[in-house]
Amino acid sequence: MRSIKIEVFGLVQGVGFRPFVYSLAKNLELNGAVLNDSSGVKIELCGDGKNIDEFISKLKINLPPLARIDNIIISNSDKKYDDFNIISSQESYKFAPILPDFAICNECKSELKDPTNRRYNHPFINCTNCGPRFSLIKSLPYDRINTTMGKFNMCKQCQDEYKDPTNRRYHAQPVACKNCGPKLSYKSLDGKILANNKEALKRCIDDLKDGKIIAIKGVGGFHLVCDALNSEAVSFLKERKRRPHKPLAIMCKDLDMACDYAYINESEAKILNSNLKPIVLLKSKNNLPKSISSGVGSVGIFLPPTPLHIMLLDRLNSPIIATSANPSKEPILTNFDELASRLGSVCDYALDNDRDIVNPSDDSICFELLSKPIYIRTSRGLKPNITPLNLGLKDVPKGCFLALGSLMKNQFAIYKDGLIFSSPYIGDMGSLAVIKRFDELLESFKSIYGFEFDFIIGDAHPHFGFVNNFKDKEIYKVYHHHAHALSVMLENGLDCEVLALSFDGTGYGQDATIWGGEVLRCKDNEFKRVMHFDNFELIGADKGIKNIYYLAYAIAKKYNLNSPKIDAIVPQIQRSNLDKILQNRLNIVDTSSLGRIFDAFAAIVLTLPVITYDAQAPMMLEALYDENINAAYEFEIDGDVINYKNAFIGALNDPMKVAATAFINGISNLALKIAKMHSLPVVLCGGVWQNRALLKRTISEFRRHDIKYYLPINEPMNDSGIAMGQIYFGLNLLRYNTKI
């Protein structure tokens, strides 16, 4: 007879871990107890020694689908038990993770489609292994009463499942059935209910077939939906939403349907079918209405994340457009009244339900490279998230601080005694609605976990005003491109000097110019700018970011380039005005941004004077990229300055495909050349690296030349990852006791 105590740390609360332990112990004829506490799960075991060893082995490898073990501590015990029980703990909520919303699991999907199951065609079916969490939770502990499901009283059958530790729905807080759970309603935009439940879904499908635009309430908010094969409906949606060029994502009922519209490899299929159900950017087969992808060569596809979407797509048997229902640059809308007042002119009807959403969340977005997802946006299925510090330190720094993230694509993060709490995607902090969402979410984190911040870290940009909300705290500021590098270092557990190729669109630099094409040597909280792209004049500041012919004209003037291609994109009436602006340096700031250089290059090659959404120009260049073209422009290095004149000469003279390919290959060759100049691990960071053609070729060249490189793992390369870089900076303040 043997007795032990097991302490388990990680994602082990709210994921069916205790019933998993209960069943495992019972099957191995072991006695003891399992309970949640403030740091994880505690297990007491007594019984045959061989059975205990088998328990430990199976505990590590046969986890519930959503569980994650970060650490296990095993010690001897002298406690004896006559049975095995699950014990409640009043302190389990202190640092219990708020889990993200997950897509429907295969077991629930089977029940949904089984006519003999009592949850057949129940649009809100879920269990411990899937379904909504973050969107429903109001406070911890994660009990039904503290979620928006609290208003739905479980029927006896659901309650029996909820209380049975051998059942898949044991303590699944959103559990319900058609008799006791949420209901569907189909509404006109004046609030009139046109149909309920089964008939509501039928009316929705009939109207989609008829070319209507429907707002459908999902897990994290409303989607605007139309038949993706109806060109007229797609055009109406883009026109009404004032989204003329930005691509739209489509939702397919299954992988077979997705394969009809995109080329999908085995790794991409695995990501599509995962319990995250993210939007995956795939190579398009170009058999969808052209306005969906708008010339970018790829299409975003995701599979139905909820039972409602499965039911809809099974009956419609056609892909649908599914784009967030939100006014431009504002958070996704979550309730019907807001939808009707803000987007009443965009959609024709709404498929609503009475399960309230507390926390909105967008769809996560990624593309696949080297069999792994590269994330562009992290939200549903991924965030919020709690991860342990991964720097291999003997002593975990104690303290609590807030990293505010960046102005664009904001996510914030919080560090507390070895744990990192990461928020979901919030958005661009340029609208009052997004700022309000930021404030609400931060207050929610503070109240749920009881955070008291020792200090605050923000971006070094002088206009980064959010730090003013924390005047009673010590404030530290991190330069944008340094934070990009530190983010990748944190995720990869790097505690050494690295060479960072920090390439993006906009970030405030040490010399008060706009950086974005930076080569940095980074160690701890120090960095040195060892190289950068040649500065040019950014005309009109933010206005020049959309009117990319400003950028092209400034670079053409800088390098004394003249061509009919410049004449084609710069209206004659504008040239004298632009010349005066350049001569007198009116509303001008110097920039080294590679993102803006990409835009200027695309303006010339594509004859594209204006863009309407972020990354439009690079995406269109990527669509032209041809691996079979062996061409690369030479980027010359003069001391610490990278000259790109040759590339723009090529843009003015070469065919589009050749120019686009040679430009991307040239930047890749440049990255290799720089890496060889420094005997350091290389960190690739910043939004420019989200260009798949550029990233793929660069990694291939690095591998061929044995260059050690690092990428983000679970955070985006773009500005959403900035908060994690600020966390790394704050950790070093604690580690080396360098706080002021």
C-alpha positions in Angstrom: 0.0 0.0 0.0 1.3 3.4 -1.0 0.0 7.0 -0.4 1.1 10.1 -2.5 0.1 13.7 -3.1 0.0 15.1 -6.6 0.0 18.9 -7.3 -1.0 19.7 -11.0 -0.4 23.1 -12.5 -1.7 24.4 -15.8 -5.0 24.5 -17.6 -6.7 22.1 -15.3 -9.8 23.9 -14.1 -13.0 24.1 -16.0 -11.9 21.5 -18.6 -13.2 18.3 -17.1 -10.0 17.5 -15.3 -11.4 16.4 -11.9 -13.9 13.9 -13.4 -11.1 12.6 -15.6 -9.0 12.0 -12.5 -12.1 10.5 -10.7 -12.7 8.0 -13.5 -9.0 7.1 -13.9 -8.7 6.5 -10.1 -11.8 4.4 -10.0 -10.7 2.3 -13.0 -7.4 1.6 -11.3 -9.1 0.8 -7.9 -7.4 3.7 -6.2 -8.8 5.7 -3.2 -8.3 9.3 -2.4 -9.6 12.7 -3.4 -9.3 15.5 -6.0 -10.0 19.2 -5.6 -9.3 22.5 -7.2 -7.3 25.1 -5.2 -6.0 28.6 -5.9 -3.1 27.4 -8.0 -4.3 24.2 -9.8 -5.6 20.7 -8.9 -4.5 18.7 -5.9 -4.8 14.8 -5.9 -4.5 12.5 -2.9 -4.0 8.8 -3.8 -3.6 5.6 -1.8 -3.5 2.0 -3.1 -1.4 -0.4 -5.0 2.0 1.0 -6.0 1.9 -0.3 -9.5 -1.6 1.1 -10.0 -0.4 4.5 -8.7 2.5 4.5 -11.2 0.1 3.7 -14.0 -2.2 6.5 -12.8 0.7 9.0 -13.0 1.6 7.8 -16.5 -2.0 8.0 -17.8 -2.5 11.4 -16.1 0.2 12.9 -18.3 -0.8 11.5 -21.6 -4.6 10.9 -21.6 -5.7 14.4 -20.8 -9.2 15.9 -21.5 -9.2 17.7 -24.9 -8.9 21.3 -23.4 -6.5 20.5 -20.5 -2.9 21.5 -20.4 -0.4 20.4 -17.7 2.5 22.8 -17.1 4.0 21.2 -14.1 3.5 18.2 -11.7 4.8 17.9 -8.2 4.6 14.5 -6.5 5.3 13.9 -2.9 4.7 11.1 -0.3 1.7 11.2 1.9 0.5 9.4 5.0 -3.3 10.0 4.4 -5.6 7.0 4.0 -9.0 6.9 2.2 -11.7 4.3 1.8 -13.1 5.7 -1.5 -12.3 8.3 -4.1 -14.2 11.6 -4.1 -14.3 14.9 -5.8 -14.1 17.7 -3.2 -15.2 21.3 -3.6 -12.9 24.1 -2.7 -14.0 27.7 -1.9 -10.6 29.1 -3.0 -10.4 27.4 -6.4 -11.3 30.6 -8.3 -8.5 32.9 -7.2 -6.3 32.1 -10.3 -8.6 29.7 -12.2 -8.2 30.5 -15.8 -11.0 32.2 -17.8 -11.0 29.9 -20.8 -11.7 31.1 -24.3 -14.7 29.9 -26.3 -14.1 26.6 -28.1 -15.7 25.1 -31.2 -18.1 22.2 -31.0 -16.4 18.9 -30.3 -16.9 15.7 -32.3 -19.0 14.0 -29.6 -21.5 16.9 -29.5 -21.5 17.1 -33.2 -22.5 13.4 -33.4 -25.3 14.0 -30.9 -26.5 17.0 -32.8 -27.0 14.9 -35.9 -28.4 11.8 -34.2 -32.2 11.6 -34.4 -32.4 9.3 -31.4 -30.5 11.7 -29.2 -32.5 14.1 -27.0 -30.3 17.0 -28.2 -30.8 16.3 -31.8 -30.8 19.6 -33.7 -30.2 21.6 -30.5 -28.5 24.7 -31.7 -26.7 25.3 -28.3 -25.4 21.8 -27.6 -22.1 21.8 -25.6 -20.2 19.8 -23.0 -17.1 20.1 -20.8 -14.9 19.6 -23.9 -16.3 22.4 -26.0 -18.6 25.4 -26.2 -18.7 29.0 -24.9 -16.9 30.1 -21.8 -15.3 33.6 -22.0 -18.3 35.1 -23.8 -20.6 34.1 -21.0 -18.7 34.6 -17.8 -19.5 37.6 -15.5 -17.3 36.7 -12.6 -15.4 33.9 -10.9 -15.7 31.2 -9.7 -16.8 29.8 -13.0 -20.2 28.5 -11.8 -23.4 28.7 -13.7 -24.8 31.5 -11.5 -21.9 33.7 -12.6 -22.6 33.2 -16.3 -25.3 34.4 -18.6 -26.7 30.8 -18.4 -27.7 31.5 -14.8 -31.2 32.6 -16.0 -31.9 29.2 -17.6 -33.0 26.6 -15.0 -31.8 23.1 -15.9 -34.4 20.4 -16.4 -34.0 17.3 -14.4 -32.2 15.4 -17.1 -29.6 18.1 -17.7 -29.2 18.5 -13.9 -28.5 14.8 -13.5 -25.8 15.0 -16.2 -24.3 18.1 -14.6 -24.0 16.4 -11.2 -22.6 13.1 -12.5 -18.7 12.9 -12.5 -18.7 10.1 -15.0 -20.7 12.2 -17.5 -19.1 14.4 -20.2 -21.3 17.3 -19.0 -20.2 17.2 -15.4 -20.1 20.9 -14.3 -20.3 22.1 -17.9 -21.8 25.5 -17.0 -23.6 26.2 -20.3 -25.3 22.8 -20.4 -28.9 22.8 -21.5 -31.2 21.1 -23.9 -34.1 22.2 -26.2 -36.5 22.1 -23.2 -34.5 24.3 -20.8 -32.0 26.2 -22.8 -31.7 29.3 -25.0 -34.1 29.8 -27.9 -33.7 31.2 -31.5 -35.7 34.1 -32.8 -35.8 35.5 -36.4 -36.4 39.2 -36.4 -36.9 42.1 -38.7 -34.7 45.1 -37.9 -37.6 47.0 -36.2 -37.6 44.2 -33.5 -40.6 42.2 -34.7 -40.3 38.5 -34.1 -41.1 36.7 -37.3 -40.4 33.1 -36.2 -38.9 31.1 -33.4 -36.6 28.1 -33.0 -36.9 25.5 -35.9 -39.0 27.9 -38.0 -36.6 30.8 -37.3 -33.8 28.7 -38.8 -35.9 27.8 -41.8 -36.8 31.4 -42.5 -33.2 32.4 -42.2 -32.1 29.8 -44.8 -34.9 30.7 -47.2 -33.9 34.3 -47.1 -30.2 33.5 -47.6 -31.2 31.5 -50.7 -33.1 34.6 -51.8 -30.0 36.8 -51.6 -30.7 38.5 -48.3 -28.1 39.6 -45.8 -28.7 38.2 -42.4 -27.0 39.1 -39.0 -26.6 35.8 -37.2 -25.6 35.8 -33.5 -22.8 33.4 -32.8 -20.7 32.7 -29.7 -18.8 36.0 -29.5 -21.1 38.3 -31.4 -23.1 38.8 -34.7 -21.8 37.8 -38.1 -23.1 39.4 -41.3 -24.0 36.5 -43.5 -25.0 36.0 -47.1 -24.8 33.2 -49.7 -21.1 33.2 -50.9 -22.0 32.0 -54.3 -24.5 34.8 -54.9 -22.4 37.5 -56.6 -25.1 40.1 -56.2 -25.6 39.4 -52.5 -21.8 39.6 -51.9 -21.7 42.9 -53.8 -24.6 44.3 -51.8 -22.9 43.3 -48.5 -19.6 45.0 -49.5 -21.4 48.1 -50.7 -23.6 48.4 -47.6 -20.7 47.8 -45.2 -18.5 50.2 -47.2 -15.9 47.6 -47.7 -15.1 47.8 -51.4 -11.8 45.9 -51.5 -11.1 44.2 -48.3 -11.4 40.4 -48.7 -14.3 38.5 -47.0 -14.0 35.1 -45.2 -16.3 32.2 -46.1 -17.6 29.5 -43.9 -17.9 26.0 -45.4 -19.9 23.2 -43.9 -17.0 20.7 -43.9 -13.5 20.1 -45.3 -14.9 18.6 -48.5 -16.7 21.8 -49.3 -13.7 23.9 -48.4 -11.6 21.9 -50.8 -13.9 23.0 -53.6 -12.8 26.6 -53.2 -9.1 26.4 -52.0 -6.0 24.2 -52.2 -5.6 22.6 -48.8 -2.7 20.6 -47.5 -2.7 18.1 -44.6 -1.5 20.7 -42.1 -4.1 23.3 -43.2 -6.8 20.6 -43.0 -5.8 19.9 -39.4 -5.9 23.5 -38.4 -9.3 24.0 -40.1 -10.7 21.0 -38.2 -9.1 21.9 -34.8 -11.3 22.9 -31.8 -10.2 26.5 -32.5 -11.9 26.6 -35.9 -9.9 29.7 -36.9 -10.1 31.5 -40.3 -7.3 30.0 -42.3 -5.9 31.9 -45.2 -5.6 29.5 -48.2 -4.6 29.6 -51.8 -7.8 30.2 -53.7 -9.1 28.1 -56.6 -10.6 31.3 -58.0 -14.1 29.8 -58.4 -15.8 32.2 -56.0 -17.2 35.6 -56.9 -14.2 37.8 -57.5 -15.3 40.5 -55.0 -14.7 38.0 -52.1 -10.9 38.0 -52.4 -10.5 41.2 -54.4 -7.3 40.2 -56.2 -5.2 38.9 -53.2 -5.0 35.3 -54.5 -6.0 33.8 -51.2 -9.3 33.2 -49.5 -10.1 33.0 -45.7 -12.0 29.8 -44.9 -13.3 28.5 -41.6 -15.5 25.6 -40.6 -18.6 26.0 -38.5 -17.6 26.6 -34.9 -21.1 26.2 -33.4 -24.0 23.7 -33.7 -26.2 26.5 -35.1 -23.7 27.1 -37.9 -23.6 23.4 -38.6 -27.4 23.2 -38.8 -27.5 26.2 -41.1 -24.8 25.0 -43.5 -26.1 21.4 -43.7 -29.5 22.7 -44.9 -28.2 25.5 -47.1 -25.5 23.3 -48.7 -23.6 26.3 -49.9 -20.7 28.3 -48.4 -21.6 31.6 -46.7 -19.9 34.9 -46.2 -19.4 35.3 -42.5 -17.8 38.7 -41.5 -18.0 40.5 -38.1 -21.0 42.7 -37.7 -19.4 45.9 -36.5 -19.2 49.5 -37.6 -15.8 50.2 -39.2 -12.9 49.9 -36.7 -15.3 49.2 -33.8 -15.8 46.0 -31.7 -18.1 43.3 -32.9 -21.8 43.8 -31.9 -23.3 41.4 -29.4 -27.0 42.4 -28.9 -29.9 42.9 -31.2 -30.7 46.5 -30.1 -27.2 47.7 -30.9 -27.2 45.8 -34.2 -30.5 47.4 -35.2 -29.4 50.9 -34.4 -25.8 50.7 -35.8 -26.2 48.3 -38.7 -29.9 48.3 -39.5 -29.1 49.6 -43.0 -26.6 46.8 -43.7 -28.6 43.7 -43.0 -32.1 42.7 -43.9 -33.0 40.4 -40.9 -31.4 38.9 -37.8 -31.2 35.4 -36.4 -31.0 36.2 -32.7 -31.0 34.2 -29.5 -31.6 34.9 -25.8 -28.2 33.7 -24.5 -26.5 37.0 -23.6 -22.9 37.8 -24.5 -20.8 39.5 -21.8 -17.5 39.4 -23.6 -17.4 39.8 -27.4 -14.7 38.0 -29.3 -13.7 38.0 -33.0 -12.7 35.0 -35.1 -9.0 34.1 -34.9 -7.0 34.2 -38.2 -3.9 32.4 -39.3 -2.1 30.9 -42.2 0.0 27.6 -42.2 3.7 27.5 -42.6 6.0 24.5 -41.9 2.9 22.6 -40.6 2.2 25.2 -37.9 -0.3 28.1 -37.7 1.1 31.6 -38.0 -1.4 33.8 -36.2 -2.6 37.1 -37.6 -5.3 37.6 -35.0 -5.8 35.7 -31.7 -9.2 35.7 -30.2 -12.0 33.0 -30.2 -10.5 29.6 -29.2 -7.1 31.1 -28.2 -7.7 34.1 -25.9 -8.0 35.0 -23.1 -5.1 32.8 -22.0 -2.9 32.1 -19.0 0.6 30.8 -19.6 3.5 30.2 -17.1 6.7 32.1 -17.5 9.1 30.2 -19.9 12.6 31.5 -19.2 14.0 28.6 -17.2 14.6 30.7 -14.2 15.3 29.2 -10.8 13.5 31.9 -9.0 10.3 33.3 -10.5 10.2 37.1 -10.2 7.4 38.2 -7.8 5.3 41.2 -8.7 2.3 42.3 -10.7 2.3 44.7 -13.6 0.2 45.7 -16.7 1.5 45.8 -20.3 -0.9 48.1 -22.3 0.1 46.9 -25.7 0.0 49.2 -28.8 -2.3 51.6 -30.5 -3.1 49.3 -33.4 -4.4 45.7 -33.1 -4.4 46.1 -29.4 -4.2 43.3 -26.9 -3.0 43.8 -23.3 -1.2 41.4 -21.0 -0.7 41.1 -17.2 2.1 39.5 -15.3 1.5 38.1 -11.8 4.1 35.9 -9.9 5.1 33.7 -12.8 1.9 33.7 -14.7 1.1 35.8 -17.9 -2.5 36.7 -18.5 -3.2 37.7 -22.1 -6.3 39.4 -23.3 -8.1 38.6 -26.6 -7.8 40.9 -29.6 -9.4 44.3 -28.9 -8.8 46.4 -32.0 -7.3 49.7 -33.1 -7.5 52.2 -30.3 -8.7 55.0 -32.5 -12.4 54.9 -31.7 -14.2 55.6 -28.4 -16.0 52.2 -28.7 -12.7 50.3 -28.8 -11.2 52.3 -25.9 -14.4 51.6 -23.9 -14.0 47.9 -24.7 -10.4 48.0 -23.5 -11.4 49.7 -20.3 -14.2 47.2 -19.6 -12.1 44.2 -20.3 -9.3 45.5 -18.1 -11.6 46.2 -15.3 -13.1 42.7 -15.7 -9.6 41.1 -15.4 -8.8 43.3 -12.3 -12.0 42.5 -10.5 -12.0 38.8 -11.3 -8.4 38.2 -10.3 -8.0 41.0 -7.8 -4.9 42.5 -9.6 -3.1 45.4 -8.0 -0.4 46.7 -10.4 3.0 47.6 -9.1 3.8 49.5 -12.3 2.5 50.0 -15.9 4.3 49.6 -19.2 3.3 51.3 -22.4 4.5 52.3 -25.8 7.2 55.0 -26.1 5.2 57.0 -28.6 4.5 60.5 -27.1 0.9 60.2 -28.2 0.3 56.9 -26.4 -2.2 58.5 -24.0 -3.5 55.4 -22.2 -0.7 55.6 -19.6 -2.4 58.8 -18.3 -5.1 56.6 -16.8 -2.5 55.3 -14.3 -1.0 58.5 -12.9 -0.7 56.9 -9.5 1.6 54.2 -10.8 5.2 54.1 -12.0 5.2 54.2 -15.8 7.8 52.6 -18.0 7.9 52.9 -21.8 9.3 50.5 -24.4 10.1 51.4 -28.0 7.8 49.8 -30.4 10.3 47.8 -32.5 12.2 46.7 -29.4 8.9 45.3 -28.0 8.3 43.4 -31.2 11.7 41.6 -30.7 11.1 41.0 -27.0 7.8 39.4 -27.7 9.4 36.7 -29.8 12.1 36.3 -27.2 9.6 35.8 -24.4 7.6 33.2 -26.3 10.7 31.2 -27.2 12.3 31.5 -23.7 15.3 33.4 -25.0 17.6 34.9 -22.4 20.5 35.8 -24.7 21.5 38.4 -27.2 19.7 38.3 -30.5 19.6 40.0 -33.8 16.1 41.3 -34.5 14.8 42.0 -38.0 12.0 44.2 -36.8 10.0 45.1 -40.0 6.6 46.7 -39.9 4.6 49.7 -40.8 4.7 52.3 -38.1 6.4 52.7 -34.8 8.0 55.6 -32.9 11.8 55.6 -32.9 14.5 56.9 -30.6 15.3 59.7 -33.0 11.6 60.9 -33.1 11.2 59.6 -36.6 8.9 56.8 -37.7 10.7 53.5 -37.7 9.7 50.2 -39.4 12.7 48.7 -41.2 15.0 48.1 -38.2 17.9 45.7 -37.5 18.4 45.6 -33.7 20.8 43.8 -31.4 18.8 43.1 -28.3 19.9 41.8 -24.9 17.8 42.1 -21.7 16.2 45.6 -21.8 18.9 47.1 -24.0 19.0 47.4 -27.7 21.2 48.9 -30.4 20.0 50.0 -33.8 22.7 48.6 -36.1 21.0 49.0 -39.4 17.8 50.5 -41.0 16.2 51.1 -44.3 17.0 54.5 -45.8 14.7 57.2 -44.5 12.2 58.9 -46.9 9.6 61.6 -46.3 6.2 60.4 -45.2 3.9 63.0 -46.7 0.6 63.8 -44.9 1.4 61.5 -42.0 -1.7 59.2 -41.6 -3.2 60.5 -44.8 -0.1 59.2 -46.7 -0.7 55.7 -45.4 -3.9 55.4 -47.5 -2.8 57.6 -50.4 0.1 55.4 -51.2 1.0 57.4 -54.3 2.3 60.0 -51.9 4.9 57.4 -50.7 5.8 56.4 -54.3 6.2 60.0 -55.3 8.4 60.8 -52.3 10.7 57.8 -53.0 10.9 58.7 -56.7 11.9 62.2 -55.9 14.4 60.9 -53.3 16.2 58.8 -55.9 15.6 61.1 -58.9 13.5 58.5 -60.7 11.2 59.5 -63.6 8.9 57.3 -65.5 5.4 57.2 -67.1 4.5 54.8 -64.3 5.0 57.6 -61.8 2.9 59.9 -64.0 0.1 57.2 -64.1 -0.4 57.1 -60.4 0.3 60.8 -59.4 -2.3 63.1 -60.8 -0.7 66.1 -62.6 -2.7 68.5 -60.4 -1.1 67.0 -57.3 2.5 67.1 -58.3 3.1 70.8 -57.8 1.4 70.5 -54.4 3.5 67.6 -53.4 6.6 69.3 -54.5 5.8 72.3 -52.3 5.1 70.1 -49.4 8.4 68.3 -49.8 10.3 71.5 -50.4 8.9 73.1 -47.2 8.5 69.9 -45.2 4.9 70.6 -44.4 3.2 67.9 -42.3 6.1 65.5 -43.0 7.9 63.0 -40.9 10.9 60.9 -41.9 10.4 57.1 -41.9 12.4 54.0 -42.4 9.3 51.8 -42.5 9.6 48.7 -44.7 5.8 48.5 -44.6 5.5 51.9 -46.3 8.2 50.9 -48.8 6.1 47.9 -49.7 3.1 50.2 -50.2 5.1 52.6 -52.4 6.5 49.7 -54.5 3.0 48.3 -55.0 1.7 51.7 -56.0 4.1 51.7 -58.9 3.9 48.0 -59.9 0.1 47.7 -59.6 -0.7 51.3 -60.7 -2.5 51.5 -57.3 -2.7 55.1 -56.0 -4.9 54.5 -53.0 -5.6 51.5 -50.6 -8.7 51.0 -48.5 -7.5 48.6 -45.8 -4.3 47.7 -43.9 -1.9 45.4 -45.8 -3.8 45.6 -49.1 -0.8 46.4 -51.2 1.6 43.7 -49.8 -1.2 41.1 -50.1 -1.7 42.0 -53.8 2.1 41.8 -54.4 2.2 38.4 -52.7 -0.6 37.2 -55.0 1.8 38.0 -57.9 4.7 36.1 -56.4 6.0 33.3 -58.6 8.5 30.7 -57.1 9.6 29.8 -60.6 10.9 33.3 -61.3 14.6 33.4 -60.4 15.0 37.1 -59.9 15.9 39.3 -56.9 16.6 43.0 -56.6 19.8 44.0 -54.8 19.4 45.9 -51.6 22.7 47.7 -51.0 24.1 48.2 -47.5 26.0 51.4 -47.0 27.3 51.4 -43.4 24.1 51.2 -41.3 21.7 52.2 -44.1 19.9 49.9 -46.5 19.4 51.4 -49.9 16.4 50.2 -52.0 16.9 52.4 -55.2 17.5 49.3 -57.3 14.2 47.8 -56.4 12.3 50.9 -57.5 14.2 51.1 -60.8 13.0 47.5 -61.3 9.4 48.5 -60.4 9.5 51.1 -63.1 10.8 48.8 -65.8 9.9 45.1 -65.1 6.7 43.3 -65.7 4.4 43.0 -62.6 5.1 39.4 -61.7 8.8 39.8 -62.2 8.9 43.0 -60.1 6.8 41.6 -57.3 8.8 38.4 -57.1 12.2 40.1 -57.4 11.2 42.6 -54.6 10.2 39.8 -52.2 13.2 37.7 -53.1 15.5 40.7 -52.7 14.3 41.4 -49.1 14.7 37.7 -48.3 18.3 37.8 -49.6 18.9 40.9 -47.6 17.8 39.2 -44.4 20.2 36.4 -45.1 23.0 38.8 -45.8 22.4 40.7 -42.6 22.1 37.5 -40.6 25.5 36.3 -41.8 27.1 39.6 -40.7 26.2 38.9 -37.1 26.9 35.6 -35.3 23.6 35.8 -33.3 20.3 34.0 -33.3 17.8 35.9 -35.5 14.4 37.0 -34.4 11.8 37.7 -37.2 9.2 40.1 -35.9 6.8 42.8 -37.1 3.8 42.8 -39.5 5.9 42.7 -42.7 6.8 39.1 -41.9 3.1 38.1 -42.3 3.8 38.2 -46.0 3.8 34.4 -46.5 5.9 34.4 -49.6 8.6 36.5 -47.9 8.5 34.5 -44.7 8.6 31.1 -46.5 11.5 32.0 -48.7 13.5 33.6 -45.8 13.1 30.6 -43.6 14.1 28.3 -46.4 17.3 30.3 -47.0 18.0 30.5 -43.2 17.7 26.7 -43.0 19.9 26.1 -46.1 22.6 28.3 -44.5 22.2 27.0 -40.9 21.0 30.3 -39.5 19.3 29.9 -36.2 16.0 31.8 -36.2 12.9 32.3 -34.1 9.3 33.2 -34.8 6.3 33.9 -32.6 4.5 30.8 -31.4 1.1 31.7 -30.1 1.1 35.5 -30.6 0.8 37.4 -33.9 3.9 39.0 -35.5 1.9 42.2 -35.8 1.2 44.8 -33.2 -1.1 42.4 -31.2 2.2 40.9 -29.9 3.5 44.2 -28.5 2.1 43.6 -25.0 4.1 40.4 -24.7 7.3 42.3 -25.5 6.4 44.8 -22.8 5.9 41.9 -20.4 9.5 40.7 -21.1 10.7 44.2 -20.4 8.9 44.3 -17.1 10.2 40.9 -16.1 13.7 42.2 -16.5 12.9 45.2 -14.3 11.9 42.7 -11.6 14.7 40.3 -12.3 17.5 42.8 -12.1 15.7 45.1 -9.6 16.1 48.1 -11.9 12.7 49.6 -11.2 13.0 53.3 -10.4 
